[in-house]
Amino acid sequence: MAEMLAAGDAYRLTGLADRLAGRPVLLVGAGLDTVAPPEVHHLPLVEAYAAQPGSLLEHHVLDTDHALADQRVALARTLIGFLDRRLG
């Protein structure tokens, strides 16, 4: 985490939003995450990617913790559904 904080903007994924416009992007956050709270890590990405023209963003926030321990089946179904829609 210290390395990420020290790198600042160079490590911010929001900076990739313009390069990912027009490409399918799936973002999955954990609503109960105290390690990487969605308000700090997930939602800024959603906002940056959704603001791009031609955005193909799909995002979900699962009601679980950082490890997604009790939502792994839902996570797998979300990923499979995304791939089916985008590659099918």
PDB file of N, CA, C and O in Angstrom:
ATOM      1  N   MET A   1       0.829  -1.177   0.000  1.00  0.00           N
ATOM      2  CA  MET A   1       0.000   0.000   0.000  1.00  0.00           C
ATOM      3  C   MET A   1       0.876   1.243   0.000  1.00  0.00           C
ATOM      4  O   MET A   1       0.556   2.230  -0.663  1.00  0.00           O
ATOM      5  N   ALA A   2       1.980   1.202   0.740  1.00  0.00           N
ATOM      6  CA  ALA A   2       2.867   2.368   0.802  1.00  0.00           C
ATOM      7  C   ALA A   2       3.423   2.691  -0.585  1.00  0.00           C
ATOM      8  O   ALA A   2       3.521   3.859  -0.962  1.00  0.00           O
ATOM      9  N   GLU A   3       3.786   1.651  -1.343  1.00  0.00           N
ATOM     10  CA  GLU A   3       4.305   1.867  -2.694  1.00  0.00           C
ATOM     11  C   GLU A   3       3.249   2.532  -3.580  1.00  0.00           C
ATOM     12  O   GLU A   3       3.551   3.451  -4.342  1.00  0.00           O
ATOM     13  N   MET A   4       2.021   2.058  -3.469  1.00  0.00           N
ATOM     14  CA  MET A   4       0.936   2.618  -4.265  1.00  0.00           C
ATOM     15  C   MET A   4       0.698   4.092  -3.908  1.00  0.00           C
ATOM     16  O   MET A   4       0.528   4.933  -4.790  1.00  0.00           O
ATOM     17  N   LEU A   5       0.688   4.384  -2.632  1.00  0.00           N
ATOM     18  CA  LEU A   5       0.477   5.767  -2.200  1.00  0.00           C
ATOM     19  C   LEU A   5       1.635   6.668  -2.629  1.00  0.00           C
ATOM     20  O   LEU A   5       1.426   7.815  -3.025  1.00  0.00           O
ATOM     21  N   ALA A   6       2.844   6.143  -2.548  1.00  0.00           N
ATOM     22  CA  ALA A   6       4.014   6.929  -2.942  1.00  0.00           C
ATOM     23  C   ALA A   6       4.021   7.208  -4.444  1.00  0.00           C
ATOM     24  O   ALA A   6       4.487   8.264  -4.870  1.00  0.00           O
ATOM     25  N   ALA A   7       3.512   6.280  -5.249  1.00  0.00           N
ATOM     26  CA  ALA A   7       3.494   6.452  -6.703  1.00  0.00           C
ATOM     27  C   ALA A   7       2.458   7.478  -7.145  1.00  0.00           C
ATOM     28  O   ALA A   7       2.574   8.050  -8.229  1.00  0.00           O
ATOM     29  N   GLY A   8       1.456   7.712  -6.322  1.00  0.00           N
ATOM     30  CA  GLY A   8       0.448   8.727  -6.613  1.00  0.00           C
ATOM     31  C   GLY A   8      -0.285   8.488  -7.919  1.00  0.00           C
ATOM     32  O   GLY A   8      -0.760   7.383  -8.181  1.00  0.00           O
ATOM     33  N   ASP A   9      -0.376   9.523  -8.735  1.00  0.00           N
ATOM     34  CA  ASP A   9      -1.153   9.467  -9.981  1.00  0.00           C
ATOM     35  C   ASP A   9      -0.649   8.411 -10.958  1.00  0.00           C
ATOM     36  O   ASP A   9      -1.429   7.892 -11.756  1.00  0.00           O
ATOM     37  N   ALA A  10       0.617   8.089 -10.910  1.00  0.00           N
ATOM     38  CA  ALA A  10       1.170   7.101 -11.841  1.00  0.00           C
ATOM     39  C   ALA A  10       0.515   5.731 -11.667  1.00  0.00           C
ATOM     40  O   ALA A  10       0.475   4.945 -12.614  1.00  0.00           O
ATOM     41  N   TYR A  11       0.011   5.440 -10.491  1.00  0.00           N
ATOM     42  CA  TYR A  11      -0.619   4.140 -10.224  1.00  0.00           C
ATOM     43  C   TYR A  11      -2.146   4.205 -10.223  1.00  0.00           C
ATOM     44  O   TYR A  11      -2.797   3.188  -9.987  1.00  0.00           O
ATOM     45  N   ARG A  12      -2.717   5.345 -10.473  1.00  0.00           N
ATOM     46  CA  ARG A  12      -4.175   5.482 -10.416  1.00  0.00           C
ATOM     47  C   ARG A  12      -4.815   4.887 -11.663  1.00  0.00           C
ATOM     48  O   ARG A  12      -4.506   5.285 -12.786  1.00  0.00           O
ATOM     49  N   LEU A  13      -5.697   3.944 -11.451  1.00  0.00           N
ATOM     50  CA  LEU A  13      -6.365   3.275 -12.572  1.00  0.00           C
ATOM     51  C   LEU A  13      -7.336   4.198 -13.300  1.00  0.00           C
ATOM     52  O   LEU A  13      -7.704   3.934 -14.445  1.00  0.00           O
ATOM     53  N   THR A  14      -7.748   5.266 -12.650  1.00  0.00           N
ATOM     54  CA  THR A  14      -8.634   6.212 -13.329  1.00  0.00           C
ATOM     55  C   THR A  14      -7.945   6.817 -14.545  1.00  0.00           C
ATOM     56  O   THR A  14      -8.613   7.245 -15.486  1.00  0.00           O
ATOM     57  N   GLY A  15      -6.626   6.855 -14.533  1.00  0.00           N
ATOM     58  CA  GLY A  15      -5.873   7.387 -15.654  1.00  0.00           C
ATOM     59  C   GLY A  15      -5.926   6.520 -16.901  1.00  0.00           C
ATOM     60  O   GLY A  15      -5.527   6.964 -17.978  1.00  0.00           O
ATOM     61  N   LEU A  16      -6.407   5.305 -16.774  1.00  0.00           N
ATOM     62  CA  LEU A  16      -6.540   4.399 -17.920  1.00  0.00           C
ATOM     63  C   LEU A  16      -7.892   4.516 -18.609  1.00  0.00           C
ATOM     64  O   LEU A  16      -8.113   3.893 -19.647  1.00  0.00           O
ATOM     65  N   ALA A  17      -8.782   5.294 -18.053  1.00  0.00           N
ATOM     66  CA  ALA A  17     -10.159   5.337 -18.549  1.00  0.00           C
ATOM     67  C   ALA A  17     -10.229   5.680 -20.030  1.00  0.00           C
ATOM     68  O   ALA A  17     -10.980   5.047 -20.772  1.00  0.00           O
ATOM     69  N   ASP A  18      -9.468   6.658 -20.468  1.00  0.00           N
ATOM     70  CA  ASP A  18      -9.548   7.040 -21.879  1.00  0.00           C
ATOM     71  C   ASP A  18      -9.007   5.951 -22.797  1.00  0.00           C
ATOM     72  O   ASP A  18      -9.488   5.791 -23.918  1.00  0.00           O
ATOM     73  N   ARG A  19      -8.006   5.198 -22.330  1.00  0.00           N
ATOM     74  CA  ARG A  19      -7.442   4.120 -23.158  1.00  0.00           C
ATOM     75  C   ARG A  19      -8.334   2.886 -23.192  1.00  0.00           C
ATOM     76  O   ARG A  19      -8.198   2.039 -24.075  1.00  0.00           O
ATOM     77  N   LEU A  20      -9.242   2.787 -22.234  1.00  0.00           N
ATOM     78  CA  LEU A  20     -10.147   1.630 -22.190  1.00  0.00           C
ATOM     79  C   LEU A  20     -11.515   1.931 -22.787  1.00  0.00           C
ATOM     80  O   LEU A  20     -12.361   1.041 -22.872  1.00  0.00           O
ATOM     81  N   ALA A  21     -11.739   3.165 -23.199  1.00  0.00           N
ATOM     82  CA  ALA A  21     -13.015   3.526 -23.827  1.00  0.00           C
ATOM     83  C   ALA A  21     -13.216   2.660 -25.064  1.00  0.00           C
ATOM     84  O   ALA A  21     -12.302   2.477 -25.868  1.00  0.00           O
ATOM     85  N   GLY A  22     -14.420   2.137 -25.199  1.00  0.00           N
ATOM     86  CA  GLY A  22     -14.723   1.275 -26.339  1.00  0.00           C
ATOM     87  C   GLY A  22     -14.364  -0.179 -26.115  1.00  0.00           C
ATOM     88  O   GLY A  22     -14.619  -1.025 -26.972  1.00  0.00           O
ATOM     89  N   ARG A  23     -13.772  -0.474 -24.963  1.00  0.00           N
ATOM     90  CA  ARG A  23     -13.441  -1.864 -24.624  1.00  0.00           C
ATOM     91  C   ARG A  23     -14.315  -2.301 -23.450  1.00  0.00           C
ATOM     92  O   ARG A  23     -14.597  -1.508 -22.552  1.00  0.00           O
ATOM     93  N   PRO A  24     -14.738  -3.549 -23.460  1.00  0.00           N
ATOM     94  CA  PRO A  24     -15.532  -4.023 -22.327  1.00  0.00           C
ATOM     95  C   PRO A  24     -14.700  -4.038 -21.044  1.00  0.00           C
ATOM     96  O   PRO A  24     -13.589  -4.568 -21.013  1.00  0.00           O
ATOM     97  N   VAL A  25     -15.250  -3.458 -20.009  1.00  0.00           N
ATOM     98  CA  VAL A  25     -14.581  -3.411 -18.706  1.00  0.00           C
ATOM     99  C   VAL A  25     -15.584  -3.853 -17.654  1.00  0.00           C
ATOM    100  O   VAL A  25     -16.702  -3.343 -17.595  1.00  0.00           O
ATOM    101  N   LEU A  26     -15.178  -4.801 -16.828  1.00  0.00           N
ATOM    102  CA  LEU A  26     -15.983  -5.256 -15.701  1.00  0.00           C
ATOM    103  C   LEU A  26     -15.276  -4.842 -14.421  1.00  0.00           C
ATOM    104  O   LEU A  26     -14.115  -5.194 -14.209  1.00  0.00           O
ATOM    105  N   LEU A  27     -15.963  -4.100 -13.570  1.00  0.00           N
ATOM    106  CA  LEU A  27     -15.455  -3.729 -12.257  1.00  0.00           C
ATOM    107  C   LEU A  27     -16.375  -4.326 -11.210  1.00  0.00           C
ATOM    108  O   LEU A  27     -17.594  -4.162 -11.271  1.00  0.00           O
ATOM    109  N   VAL A  28     -15.783  -5.019 -10.252  1.00  0.00           N
ATOM    110  CA  VAL A  28     -16.556  -5.615  -9.162  1.00  0.00           C
ATOM    111  C   VAL A  28     -15.964  -5.130  -7.851  1.00  0.00           C
ATOM    112  O   VAL A  28     -14.775  -5.311  -7.587  1.00  0.00           O
ATOM    113  N   GLY A  29     -16.795  -4.522  -7.047  1.00  0.00           N
ATOM    114  CA  GLY A  29     -16.375  -4.053  -5.737  1.00  0.00           C
ATOM    115  C   GLY A  29     -17.071  -4.825  -4.641  1.00  0.00           C
ATOM    116  O   GLY A  29     -18.017  -5.573  -4.888  1.00  0.00           O
ATOM    117  N   ALA A  30     -16.593  -4.633  -3.433  1.00  0.00           N
ATOM    118  CA  ALA A  30     -17.176  -5.276  -2.257  1.00  0.00           C
ATOM    119  C   ALA A  30     -17.712  -4.193  -1.336  1.00  0.00           C
ATOM    120  O   ALA A  30     -16.950  -3.387  -0.802  1.00  0.00           O
ATOM    121  N   GLY A  31     -19.008  -4.179  -1.156  1.00  0.00           N
ATOM    122  CA  GLY A  31     -19.667  -3.127  -0.394  1.00  0.00           C
ATOM    123  C   GLY A  31     -19.262  -3.034   1.059  1.00  0.00           C
ATOM    124  O   GLY A  31     -19.375  -1.970   1.667  1.00  0.00           O
ATOM    125  N   LEU A  32     -18.788  -4.138   1.629  1.00  0.00           N
ATOM    126  CA  LEU A  32     -18.394  -4.149   3.037  1.00  0.00           C
ATOM    127  C   LEU A  32     -16.879  -4.145   3.197  1.00  0.00           C
ATOM    128  O   LEU A  32     -16.369  -4.463   4.271  1.00  0.00           O
ATOM    129  N   ASP A  33     -16.171  -3.794   2.160  1.00  0.00           N
ATOM    130  CA  ASP A  33     -14.711  -3.815   2.147  1.00  0.00           C
ATOM    131  C   ASP A  33     -14.160  -2.690   3.004  1.00  0.00           C
ATOM    132  O   ASP A  33     -14.433  -1.517   2.746  1.00  0.00           O
ATOM    133  N   THR A  34     -13.384  -3.040   4.023  1.00  0.00           N
ATOM    134  CA  THR A  34     -12.741  -2.029   4.861  1.00  0.00           C
ATOM    135  C   THR A  34     -11.274  -1.841   4.460  1.00  0.00           C
ATOM    136  O   THR A  34     -10.636  -0.885   4.902  1.00  0.00           O
ATOM    137  N   VAL A  35     -10.734  -2.735   3.634  1.00  0.00           N
ATOM    138  CA  VAL A  35      -9.361  -2.634   3.153  1.00  0.00           C
ATOM    139  C   VAL A  35      -9.299  -1.666   1.971  1.00  0.00           C
ATOM    140  O   VAL A  35      -8.452  -0.774   1.927  1.00  0.00           O
ATOM    141  N   ALA A  36     -10.200  -1.855   1.023  1.00  0.00           N
ATOM    142  CA  ALA A  36     -10.298  -0.996  -0.162  1.00  0.00           C
ATOM    143  C   ALA A  36     -11.754  -0.566  -0.302  1.00  0.00           C
ATOM    144  O   ALA A  36     -12.475  -1.090  -1.150  1.00  0.00           O
ATOM    145  N   PRO A  37     -12.187   0.376   0.518  1.00  0.00           N
ATOM    146  CA  PRO A  37     -13.598   0.779   0.516  1.00  0.00           C
ATOM    147  C   PRO A  37     -14.060   1.207  -0.878  1.00  0.00           C
ATOM    148  O   PRO A  37     -13.337   1.911  -1.582  1.00  0.00           O
ATOM    149  N   PRO A  38     -15.259   0.785  -1.274  1.00  0.00           N
ATOM    150  CA  PRO A  38     -15.735   1.110  -2.617  1.00  0.00           C
ATOM    151  C   PRO A  38     -15.822   2.610  -2.880  1.00  0.00           C
ATOM    152  O   PRO A  38     -15.643   3.044  -4.018  1.00  0.00           O
ATOM    153  N   GLU A  39     -16.091   3.402  -1.858  1.00  0.00           N
ATOM    154  CA  GLU A  39     -16.182   4.851  -2.037  1.00  0.00           C
ATOM    155  C   GLU A  39     -14.835   5.441  -2.457  1.00  0.00           C
ATOM    156  O   GLU A  39     -14.784   6.474  -3.126  1.00  0.00           O
ATOM    157  N   VAL A  40     -13.753   4.784  -2.063  1.00  0.00           N
ATOM    158  CA  VAL A  40     -12.406   5.284  -2.343  1.00  0.00           C
ATOM    159  C   VAL A  40     -11.812   4.633  -3.590  1.00  0.00           C
ATOM    160  O   VAL A  40     -11.113   5.291  -4.360  1.00  0.00           O
ATOM    161  N   HIS A  41     -12.086   3.349  -3.791  1.00  0.00           N
ATOM    162  CA  HIS A  41     -11.415   2.598  -4.850  1.00  0.00           C
ATOM    163  C   HIS A  41     -12.313   2.225  -6.026  1.00  0.00           C
ATOM    164  O   HIS A  41     -11.880   2.310  -7.176  1.00  0.00           O
ATOM    165  N   HIS A  42     -13.520   1.824  -5.772  1.00  0.00           N
ATOM    166  CA  HIS A  42     -14.398   1.345  -6.841  1.00  0.00           C
ATOM    167  C   HIS A  42     -15.154   2.491  -7.527  1.00  0.00           C
ATOM    168  O   HIS A  42     -15.121   2.615  -8.751  1.00  0.00           O
ATOM    169  N   LEU A  43     -15.815   3.301  -6.755  1.00  0.00           N
ATOM    170  CA  LEU A  43     -16.659   4.352  -7.330  1.00  0.00           C
ATOM    171  C   LEU A  43     -15.894   5.386  -8.157  1.00  0.00           C
ATOM    172  O   LEU A  43     -16.415   5.821  -9.184  1.00  0.00           O
ATOM    173  N   PRO A  44     -14.686   5.802  -7.765  1.00  0.00           N
ATOM    174  CA  PRO A  44     -13.949   6.718  -8.644  1.00  0.00           C
ATOM    175  C   PRO A  44     -13.627   6.089 -10.008  1.00  0.00           C
ATOM    176  O   PRO A  44     -13.619   6.788 -11.021  1.00  0.00           O
ATOM    177  N   LEU A  45     -13.365   4.790 -10.041  1.00  0.00           N
ATOM    178  CA  LEU A  45     -13.143   4.112 -11.318  1.00  0.00           C
ATOM    179  C   LEU A  45     -14.415   4.088 -12.145  1.00  0.00           C
ATOM    180  O   LEU A  45     -14.389   4.355 -13.347  1.00  0.00           O
ATOM    181  N   VAL A  46     -15.521   3.769 -11.504  1.00  0.00           N
ATOM    182  CA  VAL A  46     -16.809   3.744 -12.204  1.00  0.00           C
ATOM    183  C   VAL A  46     -17.076   5.113 -12.827  1.00  0.00           C
ATOM    184  O   VAL A  46     -17.443   5.202 -13.999  1.00  0.00           O
ATOM    185  N   GLU A  47     -16.896   6.165 -12.056  1.00  0.00           N
ATOM    186  CA  GLU A  47     -17.146   7.517 -12.565  1.00  0.00           C
ATOM    187  C   GLU A  47     -16.214   7.865 -13.727  1.00  0.00           C
ATOM    188  O   GLU A  47     -16.661   8.415 -14.734  1.00  0.00           O
ATOM    189  N   ALA A  48     -14.939   7.553 -13.596  1.00  0.00           N
ATOM    190  CA  ALA A  48     -13.971   7.887 -14.648  1.00  0.00           C
ATOM    191  C   ALA A  48     -14.243   7.103 -15.925  1.00  0.00           C
ATOM    192  O   ALA A  48     -14.194   7.670 -17.017  1.00  0.00           O
ATOM    193  N   TYR A  49     -14.525   5.825 -15.807  1.00  0.00           N
ATOM    194  CA  TYR A  49     -14.745   4.989 -16.988  1.00  0.00           C
ATOM    195  C   TYR A  49     -16.088   5.299 -17.633  1.00  0.00           C
ATOM    196  O   TYR A  49     -16.189   5.352 -18.859  1.00  0.00           O
ATOM    197  N   ALA A  50     -17.115   5.502 -16.826  1.00  0.00           N
ATOM    198  CA  ALA A  50     -18.449   5.799 -17.366  1.00  0.00           C
ATOM    199  C   ALA A  50     -18.486   7.140 -18.085  1.00  0.00           C
ATOM    200  O   ALA A  50     -19.316   7.339 -18.972  1.00  0.00           O
ATOM    201  N   ALA A  51     -17.608   8.054 -17.720  1.00  0.00           N
ATOM    202  CA  ALA A  51     -17.586   9.378 -18.339  1.00  0.00           C
ATOM    203  C   ALA A  51     -16.974   9.369 -19.735  1.00  0.00           C
ATOM    204  O   ALA A  51     -17.077  10.359 -20.460  1.00  0.00           O
ATOM    205  N   GLN A  52     -16.347   8.280 -20.114  1.00  0.00           N
ATOM    206  CA  GLN A  52     -15.695   8.206 -21.422  1.00  0.00           C
ATOM    207  C   GLN A  52     -16.705   7.925 -22.524  1.00  0.00           C
ATOM    208  O   GLN A  52     -17.573   7.067 -22.360  1.00  0.00           O
ATOM    209  N   PRO A  53     -16.607   8.627 -23.634  1.00  0.00           N
ATOM    210  CA  PRO A  53     -17.482   8.321 -24.777  1.00  0.00           C
ATOM    211  C   PRO A  53     -17.232   6.880 -25.239  1.00  0.00           C
ATOM    212  O   PRO A  53     -16.088   6.438 -25.343  1.00  0.00           O
ATOM    213  N   GLY A  54     -18.295   6.180 -25.505  1.00  0.00           N
ATOM    214  CA  GLY A  54     -18.167   4.795 -25.963  1.00  0.00           C
ATOM    215  C   GLY A  54     -17.858   3.812 -24.848  1.00  0.00           C
ATOM    216  O   GLY A  54     -17.424   2.691 -25.113  1.00  0.00           O
ATOM    217  N   SER A  55     -18.075   4.216 -23.615  1.00  0.00           N
ATOM    218  CA  SER A  55     -17.783   3.340 -22.479  1.00  0.00           C
ATOM    219  C   SER A  55     -18.600   2.057 -22.559  1.00  0.00           C
ATOM    220  O   SER A  55     -19.805   2.086 -22.810  1.00  0.00           O
ATOM    221  N   LEU A  56     -17.934   0.945 -22.343  1.00  0.00           N
ATOM    222  CA  LEU A  56     -18.600  -0.363 -22.276  1.00  0.00           C
ATOM    223  C   LEU A  56     -18.437  -0.928 -20.872  1.00  0.00           C
ATOM    224  O   LEU A  56     -18.173  -2.117 -20.689  1.00  0.00           O
ATOM    225  N   LEU A  57     -18.599  -0.065 -19.898  1.00  0.00           N
ATOM    226  CA  LEU A  57     -18.410  -0.423 -18.496  1.00  0.00           C
ATOM    227  C   LEU A  57     -19.606  -1.179 -17.949  1.00  0.00           C
ATOM    228  O   LEU A  57     -20.758  -0.820 -18.193  1.00  0.00           O
ATOM    229  N   GLU A  58     -19.310  -2.222 -17.212  1.00  0.00           N
ATOM    230  CA  GLU A  58     -20.309  -2.919 -16.386  1.00  0.00           C
ATOM    231  C   GLU A  58     -19.706  -2.984 -14.993  1.00  0.00           C
ATOM    232  O   GLU A  58     -18.556  -3.392 -14.832  1.00  0.00           O
ATOM    233  N   HIS A  59     -20.473  -2.585 -13.986  1.00  0.00           N
ATOM    234  CA  HIS A  59     -19.929  -2.653 -12.630  1.00  0.00           C
ATOM    235  C   HIS A  59     -20.963  -3.177 -11.654  1.00  0.00           C
ATOM    236  O   HIS A  59     -22.170  -3.030 -11.843  1.00  0.00           O
ATOM    237  N   HIS A  60     -20.449  -3.787 -10.614  1.00  0.00           N
ATOM    238  CA  HIS A  60     -21.280  -4.381  -9.566  1.00  0.00           C
ATOM    239  C   HIS A  60     -20.592  -4.153  -8.224  1.00  0.00           C
ATOM    240  O   HIS A  60     -19.364  -4.125  -8.141  1.00  0.00           O
ATOM    241  N   VAL A  61     -21.388  -3.994  -7.186  1.00  0.00           N
ATOM    242  CA  VAL A  61     -20.877  -3.963  -5.823  1.00  0.00           C
ATOM    243  C   VAL A  61     -21.607  -5.077  -5.085  1.00  0.00           C
ATOM    244  O   VAL A  61     -22.821  -5.023  -4.888  1.00  0.00           O
ATOM    245  N   LEU A  62     -20.848  -6.077  -4.685  1.00  0.00           N
ATOM    246  CA  LEU A  62     -21.426  -7.213  -3.976  1.00  0.00           C
ATOM    247  C   LEU A  62     -21.446  -6.921  -2.482  1.00  0.00           C
ATOM    248  O   LEU A  62     -20.556  -6.246  -1.964  1.00  0.00           O
ATOM    249  N   ASP A  63     -22.440  -7.418  -1.807  1.00  0.00           N
ATOM    250  CA  ASP A  63     -22.623  -7.188  -0.374  1.00  0.00           C
ATOM    251  C   ASP A  63     -21.740  -8.167   0.403  1.00  0.00           C
ATOM    252  O   ASP A  63     -22.215  -9.156   0.962  1.00  0.00           O
ATOM    253  N   THR A  64     -20.436  -7.859   0.420  1.00  0.00           N
ATOM    254  CA  THR A  64     -19.472  -8.755   1.051  1.00  0.00           C
ATOM    255  C   THR A  64     -18.220  -7.988   1.433  1.00  0.00           C
ATOM    256  O   THR A  64     -18.129  -6.778   1.225  1.00  0.00           O
ATOM    257  N   ASP A  65     -17.250  -8.712   1.998  1.00  0.00           N
ATOM    258  CA  ASP A  65     -16.010  -8.091   2.447  1.00  0.00           C
ATOM    259  C   ASP A  65     -14.931  -8.137   1.360  1.00  0.00           C
ATOM    260  O   ASP A  65     -15.192  -8.560   0.233  1.00  0.00           O
ATOM    261  N   HIS A  66     -13.728  -7.702   1.706  1.00  0.00           N
ATOM    262  CA  HIS A  66     -12.623  -7.597   0.767  1.00  0.00           C
ATOM    263  C   HIS A  66     -12.315  -8.923   0.053  1.00  0.00           C
ATOM    264  O   HIS A  66     -12.001  -8.925  -1.137  1.00  0.00           O
ATOM    265  N   ALA A  67     -12.401 -10.021   0.760  1.00  0.00           N
ATOM    266  CA  ALA A  67     -12.074 -11.328   0.188  1.00  0.00           C
ATOM    267  C   ALA A  67     -13.205 -11.921  -0.642  1.00  0.00           C
ATOM    268  O   ALA A  67     -13.021 -12.951  -1.290  1.00  0.00           O
ATOM    269  N   LEU A  68     -14.359 -11.291  -0.630  1.00  0.00           N
ATOM    270  CA  LEU A  68     -15.542 -11.799  -1.324  1.00  0.00           C
ATOM    271  C   LEU A  68     -15.854 -13.234  -0.919  1.00  0.00           C
ATOM    272  O   LEU A  68     -16.419 -14.003  -1.697  1.00  0.00           O
ATOM    273  N   ALA A  69     -15.482 -13.581   0.300  1.00  0.00           N
ATOM    274  CA  ALA A  69     -15.543 -14.966   0.767  1.00  0.00           C
ATOM    275  C   ALA A  69     -16.925 -15.593   0.661  1.00  0.00           C
ATOM    276  O   ALA A  69     -17.039 -16.757   0.278  1.00  0.00           O
ATOM    277  N   ASP A  70     -17.964 -14.860   0.986  1.00  0.00           N
ATOM    278  CA  ASP A  70     -19.304 -15.438   0.967  1.00  0.00           C
ATOM    279  C   ASP A  70     -20.067 -15.106  -0.309  1.00  0.00           C
ATOM    280  O   ASP A  70     -21.264 -15.376  -0.408  1.00  0.00           O
ATOM    281  N   GLN A  71     -19.377 -14.523  -1.283  1.00  0.00           N
ATOM    282  CA  GLN A  71     -20.027 -14.149  -2.543  1.00  0.00           C
ATOM    283  C   GLN A  71     -19.251 -14.657  -3.759  1.00  0.00           C
ATOM    284  O   GLN A  71     -19.383 -14.109  -4.854  1.00  0.00           O
ATOM    285  N   ARG A  72     -18.456 -15.687  -3.572  1.00  0.00           N
ATOM    286  CA  ARG A  72     -17.622 -16.160  -4.683  1.00  0.00           C
ATOM    287  C   ARG A  72     -18.432 -16.796  -5.800  1.00  0.00           C
ATOM    288  O   ARG A  72     -18.053 -16.698  -6.967  1.00  0.00           O
ATOM    289  N   VAL A  73     -19.524 -17.436  -5.468  1.00  0.00           N
ATOM    290  CA  VAL A  73     -20.388 -17.988  -6.517  1.00  0.00           C
ATOM    291  C   VAL A  73     -21.011 -16.839  -7.308  1.00  0.00           C
ATOM    292  O   VAL A  73     -21.064 -16.881  -8.537  1.00  0.00           O
ATOM    293  N   ALA A  74     -21.477 -15.822  -6.600  1.00  0.00           N
ATOM    294  CA  ALA A  74     -22.047 -14.648  -7.275  1.00  0.00           C
ATOM    295  C   ALA A  74     -20.995 -13.960  -8.130  1.00  0.00           C
ATOM    296  O   ALA A  74     -21.295 -13.504  -9.233  1.00  0.00           O
ATOM    297  N   LEU A  75     -19.778 -13.880  -7.639  1.00  0.00           N
ATOM    298  CA  LEU A  75     -18.691 -13.287  -8.409  1.00  0.00           C
ATOM    299  C   LEU A  75     -18.436 -14.090  -9.681  1.00  0.00           C
ATOM    300  O   LEU A  75     -18.288 -13.520 -10.762  1.00  0.00           O
ATOM    301  N   ALA A  76     -18.385 -15.409  -9.549  1.00  0.00           N
ATOM    302  CA  ALA A  76     -18.169 -16.266 -10.723  1.00  0.00           C
ATOM    303  C   ALA A  76     -19.299 -16.106 -11.729  1.00  0.00           C
ATOM    304  O   ALA A  76     -19.049 -16.025 -12.932  1.00  0.00           O
ATOM    305  N   ARG A  77     -20.531 -16.060 -11.254  1.00  0.00           N
ATOM    306  CA  ARG A  77     -21.674 -15.876 -12.157  1.00  0.00           C
ATOM    307  C   ARG A  77     -21.630 -14.511 -12.840  1.00  0.00           C
ATOM    308  O   ARG A  77     -21.973 -14.385 -14.015  1.00  0.00           O
ATOM    309  N   THR A  78     -21.209 -13.501 -12.099  1.00  0.00           N
ATOM    310  CA  THR A  78     -21.082 -12.160 -12.669  1.00  0.00           C
ATOM    311  C   THR A  78     -20.043 -12.154 -13.784  1.00  0.00           C
ATOM    312  O   THR A  78     -20.274 -11.593 -14.855  1.00  0.00           O
ATOM    313  N   LEU A  79     -18.916 -12.771 -13.532  1.00  0.00           N
ATOM    314  CA  LEU A  79     -17.852 -12.831 -14.537  1.00  0.00           C
ATOM    315  C   LEU A  79     -18.282 -13.641 -15.759  1.00  0.00           C
ATOM    316  O   LEU A  79     -18.059 -13.217 -16.892  1.00  0.00           O
ATOM    317  N   ILE A  80     -18.887 -14.786 -15.539  1.00  0.00           N
ATOM    318  CA  ILE A  80     -19.353 -15.619 -16.658  1.00  0.00           C
ATOM    319  C   ILE A  80     -20.401 -14.876 -17.481  1.00  0.00           C
ATOM    320  O   ILE A  80     -20.364 -14.912 -18.711  1.00  0.00           O
ATOM    321  N   GLY A  81     -21.327 -14.208 -16.814  1.00  0.00           N
ATOM    322  CA  GLY A  81     -22.342 -13.439 -17.521  1.00  0.00           C
ATOM    323  C   GLY A  81     -21.723 -12.330 -18.354  1.00  0.00           C
ATOM    324  O   GLY A  81     -22.118 -12.113 -19.500  1.00  0.00           O
ATOM    325  N   PHE A  82     -20.760 -11.632 -17.785  1.00  0.00           N
ATOM    326  CA  PHE A  82     -20.065 -10.569 -18.510  1.00  0.00           C
ATOM    327  C   PHE A  82     -19.369 -11.129 -19.748  1.00  0.00           C
ATOM    328  O   PHE A  82     -19.488 -10.577 -20.841  1.00  0.00           O
ATOM    329  N   LEU A  83     -18.653 -12.215 -19.568  1.00  0.00           N
ATOM    330  CA  LEU A  83     -17.951 -12.824 -20.707  1.00  0.00           C
ATOM    331  C   LEU A  83     -18.918 -13.327 -21.764  1.00  0.00           C
ATOM    332  O   LEU A  83     -18.666 -13.173 -22.959  1.00  0.00           O
ATOM    333  N   ASP A  84     -20.012 -13.922 -21.342  1.00  0.00           N
ATOM    334  CA  ASP A  84     -21.027 -14.383 -22.306  1.00  0.00           C
ATOM    335  C   ASP A  84     -21.578 -13.211 -23.118  1.00  0.00           C
ATOM    336  O   ASP A  84     -21.735 -13.317 -24.334  1.00  0.00           O
ATOM    337  N   ARG A  85     -21.870 -12.104 -22.453  1.00  0.00           N
ATOM    338  CA  ARG A  85     -22.425 -10.935 -23.154  1.00  0.00           C
ATOM    339  C   ARG A  85     -21.408 -10.290 -24.091  1.00  0.00           C
ATOM    340  O   ARG A  85     -21.771  -9.804 -25.162  1.00  0.00           O
ATOM    341  N   ARG A  86     -20.158 -10.286 -23.698  1.00  0.00           N
ATOM    342  CA  ARG A  86     -19.133  -9.575 -24.468  1.00  0.00           C
ATOM    343  C   ARG A  86     -18.417 -10.441 -25.497  1.00  0.00           C
ATOM    344  O   ARG A  86     -17.912  -9.929 -26.496  1.00  0.00           O
ATOM    345  N   LEU A  87     -18.371 -11.734 -25.261  1.00  0.00           N
ATOM    346  CA  LEU A  87     -17.648 -12.615 -26.178  1.00  0.00           C
ATOM    347  C   LEU A  87     -18.577 -13.537 -26.943  1.00  0.00           C
ATOM    348  O   LEU A  87     -18.183 -14.163 -27.927  1.00  0.00           O
ATOM    349  N   GLY A  88     -19.831 -13.613 -26.474  1.00  0.00           N
ATOM    350  CA  GLY A  88     -20.796 -14.539 -27.052  1.00  0.00           C
ATOM    351  C   GLY A  88     -21.216 -14.142 -28.389  1.00  0.00           C
ATOM    352  O   GLY A  88     -22.030 -14.827 -29.008  1.00  0.00           O
TER     353      GLY A  88
END
